[in-house]
């Protein structure tokens, strides 16, 4: 395999090295995990690595199709079920009723309460939409987490 390397001159400010060919082609067998690409753009540096099949950590040859209807159903269910009143009720149950201040370190308790309450109260709606509780927890938690962080930032 041949590799073409374009050199960037550095450290030759004095001009002592003249006529340096900046295009070098290497024709040597190189073995490695892959190639790392880097480019600078207006929005920052982009880096990515391309690996050969031998060093790939995944043996997946074909990606599974995405069920967009299911994803939309999950998103819609989360938006429907994570209401302002339920979120406020979660604050009441997790913090206020036990005389505790809202604490970001206990956000997990709040998210668990919201998720469990939705699963308990909305099980019929879940079933009617062909959804399982484990399928909606991430979407529900993401909405509740954002609401909690916004509330936390206003305290």
MDAnalysis code that builds the backbone (N, CA, C; Angstrom):
import MDAnalysis as mda
import numpy as np

u = mda.Universe.empty(465, n_residues=155, atom_resindex=np.repeat(np.arange(155), 3), trajectory=True)
u.add_TopologyAttr("name", ["N", "CA", "C"] * 155)
u.add_TopologyAttr("resid", np.arange(1, 156))
u.add_TopologyAttr("resname", ["UNK", "UNK", "UNK", "UNK", "UNK", "UNK", "UNK", "UNK", "UNK", "UNK", "UNK", "UNK", "UNK", "UNK", "UNK", "UNK", "UNK", "UNK", "UNK", "UNK", "UNK", "UNK", "UNK", "UNK", "UNK", "UNK", "UNK", "UNK", "UNK", "UNK", "UNK", "UNK", "UNK", "UNK", "UNK", "UNK", "UNK", "UNK", "UNK", "UNK", "UNK", "UNK", "UNK", "UNK", "UNK", "UNK", "UNK", "UNK", "UNK", "UNK", "UNK", "UNK", "UNK", "UNK", "UNK", "UNK", "UNK", "UNK", "UNK", "UNK", "UNK", "UNK", "UNK", "UNK", "UNK", "UNK", "UNK", "UNK", "UNK", "UNK", "UNK", "UNK", "UNK", "UNK", "UNK", "UNK", "UNK", "UNK", "UNK", "UNK", "UNK", "UNK", "UNK", "UNK", "UNK", "UNK", "UNK", "UNK", "UNK", "UNK", "UNK", "UNK", "UNK", "UNK", "UNK", "UNK", "UNK", "UNK", "UNK", "UNK", "UNK", "UNK", "UNK", "UNK", "UNK", "UNK", "UNK", "UNK", "UNK", "UNK", "UNK", "UNK", "UNK", "UNK", "UNK", "UNK", "UNK", "UNK", "UNK", "UNK", "UNK", "UNK", "UNK", "UNK", "UNK", "UNK", "UNK", "UNK", "UNK", "UNK", "UNK", "UNK", "UNK", "UNK", "UNK", "UNK", "UNK", "UNK", "UNK", "UNK", "UNK", "UNK", "UNK", "UNK", "UNK", "UNK", "UNK", "UNK", "UNK", "UNK", "UNK", "UNK", "UNK", "UNK", "UNK"])
u.atoms.positions = np.array([
    [0.851, -1.168, 0.000],
    [0.000, 0.000, 0.000],
    [0.898, 1.232, 0.000],
    [0.516, 2.253, -0.745],
    [1.282, 3.488, -0.795],
    [0.564, 4.556, 0.016],
    [1.337, 5.342, 0.729],
    [0.812, 6.425, 1.547],
    [1.432, 7.728, 1.076],
    [0.613, 8.711, 0.801],
    [1.106, 10.022, 0.405],
    [1.025, 10.922, 1.626],
    [2.126, 11.568, 1.962],
    [2.189, 12.449, 3.119],
    [2.546, 13.846, 2.634],
    [1.743, 14.818, 2.991],
    [2.045, 16.211, 2.696],
    [2.640, 16.831, 3.949],
    [3.880, 17.265, 3.872],
    [4.558, 17.834, 5.024],
    [4.200, 19.291, 5.195],
    [4.098, 19.694, 6.425],
    [3.928, 21.105, 6.758],
    [5.255, 21.568, 7.324],
    [5.808, 22.576, 6.709],
    [7.124, 23.037, 7.120],
    [7.030, 23.734, 8.467],
    [7.910, 23.352, 9.359],
    [7.954, 23.943, 10.692],
    [9.400, 23.935, 11.157],
    [9.862, 25.015, 11.739],
    [11.218, 25.067, 12.256],
    [12.261, 25.430, 11.222],
    [11.842, 25.909, 10.053],
    [12.790, 26.296, 9.010],
    [12.684, 27.803, 8.750],
    [12.485, 28.541, 9.826],
    [12.311, 29.980, 9.673],
    [13.547, 30.649, 9.073],
    [14.715, 30.075, 9.324],
    [15.965, 30.661, 8.816],
    [16.147, 30.406, 7.324],
    [15.384, 29.470, 6.764],
    [15.480, 29.166, 5.344],
    [16.688, 28.340, 4.987],
    [17.334, 27.703, 5.954],
    [18.537, 26.911, 5.691],
    [18.248, 25.640, 4.908],
    [17.017, 25.166, 5.010],
    [16.660, 23.976, 4.244],
    [15.895, 24.456, 3.026],
    [16.536, 24.331, 1.872],
    [15.917, 24.799, 0.638],
    [15.363, 23.631, -0.155],
    [14.386, 23.927, -0.971],
    [13.832, 22.989, -1.927],
    [13.400, 21.660, -1.303],
    [12.783, 21.735, -0.167],
    [12.275, 20.528, 0.474],
    [11.006, 20.080, -0.248],
    [11.012, 18.851, -0.731],
    [9.822, 18.304, -1.386],
    [8.798, 17.970, -0.304],
    [7.693, 18.683, -0.332],
    [6.681, 18.499, 0.713],
    [5.726, 17.347, 0.408],
    [5.851, 16.739, -0.741],
    [5.020, 15.596, -1.099],
    [5.885, 14.348, -1.083],
    [5.668, 13.508, -0.114],
    [6.453, 12.289, 0.037],
    [5.522, 11.098, -0.123],
    [5.952, 10.106, -0.875],
    [5.162, 8.891, -1.023],
    [5.944, 7.746, -0.399],
    [5.319, 7.098, 0.570],
    [5.930, 5.950, 1.233],
    [5.332, 4.686, 0.651],
    [6.158, 3.740, 0.266],
    [5.679, 2.460, -0.243],
    [6.227, 1.374, 0.666],
    [5.690, 1.352, 1.896],
    [6.131, 0.366, 2.879],
    [4.906, -0.259, 3.528],
    [5.013, -1.515, 3.924],
    [3.863, -2.145, 4.581],
    [3.701, -1.595, 5.995],
    [2.587, -0.970, 6.261],
    [2.279, -0.443, 7.587],
    [1.085, -1.207, 8.157],
    [1.192, -1.597, 9.405],
    [0.094, -2.271, 10.063],
    [-0.322, -1.406, 11.238],
    [-1.591, -1.164, 11.345],
    [-2.094, -0.358, 12.451],
    [-3.585, -0.531, 12.573],
    [-4.130, 0.083, 13.594],
    [-5.572, -0.049, 13.828],
    [-6.392, 0.700, 12.796],
    [-5.902, 1.807, 12.329],
    [-6.682, 2.591, 11.383],
    [-6.007, 3.923, 11.125],
    [-6.740, 4.789, 10.473],
    [-6.226, 6.114, 10.145],
    [-7.036, 7.151, 10.899],
    [-6.358, 8.165, 11.404],
    [-7.014, 9.268, 12.083],
    [-6.971, 10.465, 11.143],
    [-8.124, 11.033, 10.889],
    [-8.223, 12.197, 10.033],
    [-8.507, 13.418, 10.902],
    [-7.920, 14.536, 10.535],
    [-8.123, 15.775, 11.271],
    [-8.231, 16.901, 10.261],
    [-9.196, 17.775, 10.472],
    [-9.318, 18.965, 9.643],
    [-9.823, 20.102, 10.513],
    [-9.374, 21.283, 10.210],
    [-9.829, 22.472, 10.934],
    [-10.880, 23.176, 10.101],
    [-11.981, 23.530, 10.748],
    [-13.067, 24.247, 10.081],
    [-13.320, 25.549, 10.828],
    [-14.232, 26.339, 10.307],
    [-14.606, 27.585, 10.978],
    [-15.196, 27.312, 12.360],
    [-15.838, 26.170, 12.527],
    [-16.506, 25.846, 13.785],
    [-15.643, 25.012, 14.720],
    [-14.421, 24.729, 14.342],
    [-13.528, 23.967, 15.207],
    [-12.850, 22.833, 14.459],
    [-12.137, 22.026, 15.214],
    [-11.397, 20.904, 14.651],
    [-12.278, 19.664, 14.625],
    [-12.247, 18.955, 13.519],
    [-13.000, 17.699, 13.383],
    [-11.985, 16.578, 13.267],
    [-12.150, 15.552, 14.111],
    [-11.279, 14.376, 14.065],
    [-12.152, 13.134, 13.981],
    [-11.709, 12.176, 13.203],
    [-12.382, 10.884, 13.192],
    [-11.397, 9.805, 12.783],
    [-11.719, 8.587, 13.178],
    [-10.833, 7.457, 12.918],
    [-11.566, 6.438, 12.055],
    [-10.859, 5.908, 11.093],
    [-11.397, 4.870, 10.224],
    [-10.562, 3.627, 10.471],
    [-11.245, 2.524, 10.809],
    [-10.546, 1.276, 11.101],
    [-10.819, 0.255, 10.011],
    [-9.857, -0.607, 9.821],
    [-10.052, -1.724, 8.910],
    [-10.846, -2.819, 9.601],
    [-11.304, -3.772, 8.828],
    [-12.135, -4.850, 9.369],
    [-11.411, -5.636, 10.467],
    [-10.116, -5.816, 10.322],
    [-9.336, -6.590, 11.283],
    [-9.362, -5.966, 12.683],
    [-9.412, -4.642, 12.773],
    [-9.352, -3.957, 14.058],
    [-10.706, -3.382, 14.493],
    [-11.728, -3.661, 13.758],
    [-13.044, -3.152, 14.122],
    [-13.531, -3.817, 15.398],
    [-14.061, -3.009, 16.330],
    [-14.555, -3.586, 17.585],
    [-15.963, -4.141, 17.415],
    [-16.611, -3.807, 16.324],
    [-17.961, -4.298, 16.067],
    [-17.934, -5.209, 14.848],
    [-18.608, -6.300, 14.927],
    [-18.655, -7.234, 13.799],
    [-19.952, -7.088, 13.002],
    [-20.675, -6.001, 13.240],
    [-21.947, -5.758, 12.558],
    [-21.677, -5.450, 11.094],
    [-22.323, -6.178, 10.222],
    [-22.157, -5.958, 8.792],
    [-23.261, -5.067, 8.234],
    [-24.445, -5.160, 8.837],
    [-25.582, -4.390, 8.375],
    [-26.320, -3.857, 9.585],
    [-26.597, -2.568, 9.588],
    [-27.303, -1.969, 10.713],
    [-28.777, -2.355, 10.689],
    [-29.338, -2.533, 11.873],
    [-30.757, -2.861, 11.981],
    [-31.587, -1.651, 11.556],
    [-32.705, -1.882, 10.897],
    [-33.543, -0.756, 10.488],
    [-34.148, -0.067, 11.715],
    [-34.348, 1.227, 11.600],
    [-34.934, 2.003, 12.685],
    [-36.441, 2.083, 12.474],
    [-37.191, 1.775, 13.527],
    [-38.642, 1.851, 13.464],
    [-39.052, 3.281, 13.824],
    [-39.175, 4.127, 12.785],
    [-39.471, 5.540, 13.024],
    [-40.852, 5.737, 13.641],
    [-41.793, 4.878, 13.303],
    [-43.131, 4.991, 13.906],
    [-43.052, 4.764, 15.409],
    [-42.279, 3.759, 15.821],
    [-42.119, 3.453, 17.244],
    [-41.435, 4.616, 17.954],
    [-40.370, 5.160, 17.343],
    [-39.663, 6.293, 17.944],
    [-40.578, 7.501, 18.098],
    [-41.382, 7.774, 17.082],
    [-42.326, 8.884, 17.163],
    [-43.370, 8.638, 18.243],
    [-43.829, 7.404, 18.357],
    [-44.808, 7.050, 19.382],
    [-44.228, 7.250, 20.778],
    [-42.974, 6.861, 20.966],
    [-42.298, 7.040, 22.258],
    [-42.171, 8.522, 22.581],
    [-41.732, 9.310, 21.605],
    [-41.576, 10.757, 21.809],
    [-42.910, 11.408, 22.149],
    [-43.956, 11.058, 21.397],
    [-45.281, 11.629, 21.637],
    [-45.813, 11.233, 23.014],
    [-45.604, 9.970, 23.397],
    [-46.053, 9.525, 24.709],
    [-45.340, 10.303, 25.814],
    [-44.035, 10.479, 25.683],
    [-43.266, 11.214, 26.694],
    [-43.760, 12.657, 26.798],
    [-43.971, 13.302, 25.657],
    [-44.460, 14.681, 25.671],
    [-45.849, 14.776, 26.291],
    [-46.689, 13.771, 26.044],
    [-48.035, 13.732, 26.603],
    [-48.019, 13.507, 28.120],
    [-47.164, 12.606, 28.574],
    [-47.226, 12.165, 29.968],
    [-46.399, 13.008, 30.938],
    [-45.354, 13.662, 30.458],
    [-44.519, 14.477, 31.347],
    [-45.111, 15.889, 31.361],
    [-46.088, 16.075, 32.236],
    [-46.789, 17.346, 32.323],
    [-46.186, 18.225, 33.417],
    [-46.460, 19.501, 33.327],
    [-46.002, 20.454, 34.336],
    [-46.506, 20.059, 35.723],
    [-47.779, 19.662, 35.792],
    [-48.334, 19.302, 37.106],
    [-47.672, 18.046, 37.668],
    [-47.358, 17.081, 36.824],
    [-46.673, 15.863, 37.295],
    [-45.256, 16.214, 37.768],
    [-44.574, 17.079, 37.059],
    [-43.236, 17.489, 37.456],
    [-43.262, 18.214, 38.802],
    [-44.218, 19.110, 38.969],
    [-44.367, 19.818, 40.249],
    [-44.713, 18.830, 41.367],
    [-45.553, 17.862, 41.040],
    [-45.904, 16.825, 42.023],
    [-44.658, 16.023, 42.409],
    [-43.779, 15.771, 41.461],
    [-42.531, 15.067, 41.745],
    [-41.657, 15.848, 42.713],
    [-41.584, 17.164, 42.526],
    [-40.824, 18.016, 43.460],
    [-41.435, 17.914, 44.852],
    [-42.762, 17.972, 44.918],
    [-43.474, 17.870, 46.206],
    [-43.161, 16.547, 46.898],
    [-43.267, 15.446, 46.165],
    [-43.078, 14.116, 46.767],
    [-41.626, 13.850, 47.157],
    [-40.694, 14.249, 46.316],
    [-39.287, 13.910, 46.543],
    [-38.601, 14.890, 47.498],
    [-39.013, 16.153, 47.477],
    [-38.303, 17.157, 48.282],
    [-39.187, 17.809, 49.354],
    [-40.237, 18.497, 48.944],
    [-41.019, 19.318, 49.855],
    [-41.664, 18.522, 50.976],
    [-42.258, 17.382, 50.665],
    [-42.977, 16.601, 51.679],
    [-42.061, 16.037, 52.761],
    [-40.771, 15.983, 52.497],
    [-39.815, 15.491, 53.500],
    [-38.911, 16.630, 53.983],
    [-39.394, 17.854, 53.785],
    [-38.691, 19.060, 54.251],
    [-37.246, 19.147, 53.772],
    [-37.026, 18.852, 52.498],
    [-35.688, 18.971, 51.915],
    [-35.689, 20.025, 50.825],
    [-34.563, 20.689, 50.692],
    [-34.370, 21.640, 49.609],
    [-34.171, 20.860, 48.308],
    [-34.510, 21.484, 47.201],
    [-34.245, 20.856, 45.905],
    [-32.730, 20.753, 45.750],
    [-32.264, 19.547, 45.491],
    [-30.832, 19.276, 45.458],
    [-30.501, 18.515, 44.180],
    [-29.603, 19.068, 43.399],
    [-29.245, 18.436, 42.124],
    [-28.661, 17.038, 42.327],
    [-28.069, 16.800, 43.493],
    [-27.500, 15.475, 43.777],
    [-28.591, 14.421, 43.947],
    [-29.835, 14.874, 44.122],
    [-30.957, 13.939, 44.264],
    [-31.861, 13.960, 43.034],
    [-31.322, 14.458, 41.934],
    [-32.097, 14.485, 40.697],
    [-32.498, 13.069, 40.275],
    [-31.644, 12.093, 40.520],
    [-31.966, 10.702, 40.174],
    [-33.227, 10.223, 40.878],
    [-33.393, 10.609, 42.155],
    [-34.611, 10.239, 42.904],
    [-35.841, 10.855, 42.248],
    [-35.699, 12.116, 41.833],
    [-36.795, 12.822, 41.163],
    [-37.151, 12.131, 39.841],
    [-36.148, 11.815, 39.040],
    [-36.401, 11.170, 37.742],
    [-37.032, 9.791, 37.923],
    [-36.570, 9.050, 38.924],
    [-37.167, 7.739, 39.216],
    [-38.633, 7.881, 39.608],
    [-38.938, 8.888, 40.442],
    [-40.322, 9.089, 40.878],
    [-41.191, 9.408, 39.667],
    [-40.737, 10.314, 38.803],
    [-41.507, 10.697, 37.605],
    [-41.758, 9.468, 36.728],
    [-40.705, 8.721, 36.441],
    [-40.826, 7.539, 35.573],
    [-41.768, 6.511, 36.180],
    [-41.597, 6.204, 37.461],
    [-42.465, 5.212, 38.121],
    [-43.906, 5.670, 38.165],
    [-44.129, 6.961, 38.409],
    [-45.491, 7.485, 38.446],
    [-46.159, 7.376, 37.078],
    [-45.423, 7.693, 36.040],
    [-45.988, 7.603, 34.686],
    [-46.310, 6.151, 34.337],
    [-45.413, 5.249, 34.666],
    [-45.659, 3.827, 34.371],
    [-46.895, 3.340, 35.135],
    [-47.014, 3.739, 36.387],
    [-48.154, 3.318, 37.214],
    [-49.470, 3.925, 36.705],
    [-49.453, 5.227, 36.433],
    [-50.688, 5.931, 36.068],
    [-51.074, 5.790, 34.599],
    [-50.117, 5.524, 33.745],
    [-50.384, 5.531, 32.298],
    [-50.210, 4.165, 31.639],
    [-50.266, 3.099, 32.424],
    [-50.042, 1.760, 31.862],
    [-51.036, 1.434, 30.745],
    [-52.295, 1.814, 30.917],
    [-53.289, 1.547, 29.866],
    [-52.932, 2.270, 28.570],
    [-52.502, 3.517, 28.696],
    [-52.118, 4.291, 27.512],
    [-50.886, 3.684, 26.856],
    [-49.949, 3.220, 27.668],
    [-48.767, 2.544, 27.124],
    [-49.188, 1.344, 26.289],
    [-50.020, 0.497, 26.873],
    [-50.467, -0.720, 26.167],
    [-51.236, -0.376, 24.900],
    [-52.120, 0.636, 24.985],
    [-52.905, 1.041, 23.810],
    [-52.014, 1.499, 22.661],
    [-50.830, 2.017, 22.990],
    [-49.894, 2.493, 21.965],
    [-48.824, 1.467, 21.617],
    [-48.968, 0.255, 22.162],
    [-48.022, -0.811, 21.854],
    [-46.627, -0.554, 22.409],
    [-46.563, 0.124, 23.550],
    [-45.274, 0.460, 24.155],
    [-45.067, -0.297, 25.455],
    [-43.817, -0.556, 25.762],
    [-43.418, -1.195, 27.013],
    [-42.790, -0.143, 27.910],
    [-42.914, -0.294, 29.223],
    [-42.321, 0.690, 30.132],
    [-40.840, 0.962, 29.874],
    [-40.070, -0.082, 29.604],
    [-38.625, 0.121, 29.400],
    [-38.331, 0.944, 28.147],
    [-39.282, 1.008, 27.214],
    [-39.060, 1.761, 25.983],
    [-39.227, 3.269, 26.178],
    [-39.958, 3.686, 27.191],
    [-40.267, 5.105, 27.352],
    [-39.425, 5.792, 28.425],
    [-38.693, 5.025, 29.225],
    [-37.997, 5.622, 30.368],
    [-36.957, 6.667, 29.955],
    [-36.212, 6.435, 28.901],
    [-35.190, 7.390, 28.487],
    [-35.820, 8.698, 28.021],
    [-36.852, 8.607, 27.189],
    [-37.506, 9.815, 26.677],
    [-38.158, 10.602, 27.811],
    [-38.801, 9.900, 28.733],
    [-39.435, 10.550, 29.883],
    [-38.367, 11.221, 30.741],
    [-37.308, 10.502, 31.041],
    [-36.233, 11.049, 31.876],
    [-35.572, 12.260, 31.243],
    [-35.386, 12.243, 29.938],
    [-34.754, 13.377, 29.263],
    [-35.583, 14.651, 29.416],
    [-36.883, 14.548, 29.248],
    [-37.754, 15.718, 29.404],
    [-37.745, 16.186, 30.853],
    [-37.907, 15.246, 31.782],
    [-37.935, 15.594, 33.207],
    [-36.588, 16.162, 33.660],
    [-35.494, 15.615, 33.154],
    [-34.161, 16.108, 33.519],
    [-33.991, 17.551, 33.091],
    [-34.381, 17.873, 31.862],
    [-34.247, 19.242, 31.367],
    [-35.085, 20.202, 32.208],
    [-36.296, 19.799, 32.551],
    [-37.169, 20.635, 33.379],
    [-36.523, 20.855, 34.749],
    [-35.998, 19.789, 35.353],
    [-35.372, 19.870, 36.675],
    [-34.168, 20.813, 36.634],
    [-33.324, 20.686, 35.608],
    [-32.149, 21.553, 35.502],
    [-32.543, 23.016, 35.326],
    [-33.584, 23.265, 34.551],
    [-34.074, 24.643, 34.394],
    [-34.564, 25.182, 35.741],
    [-35.285, 24.361, 36.479],
    [-35.775, 24.758, 37.797],
    [-34.608, 25.004, 38.726],
    [-33.619, 24.111, 38.731],
    [-32.437, 24.213, 39.572],
    [-31.691, 25.521, 39.281],
    [-31.591, 25.890, 38.020],
    [-30.872, 27.106, 37.643],
    [-31.598, 28.392, 38.034],
    [-32.874, 28.301, 38.360],
    [-33.624, 29.498, 38.763],
    [-33.714, 29.646, 40.272],
    [-33.168, 28.683, 41.003],
    [-33.216, 28.750, 42.476],
    [-32.127, 29.681, 42.977],
])
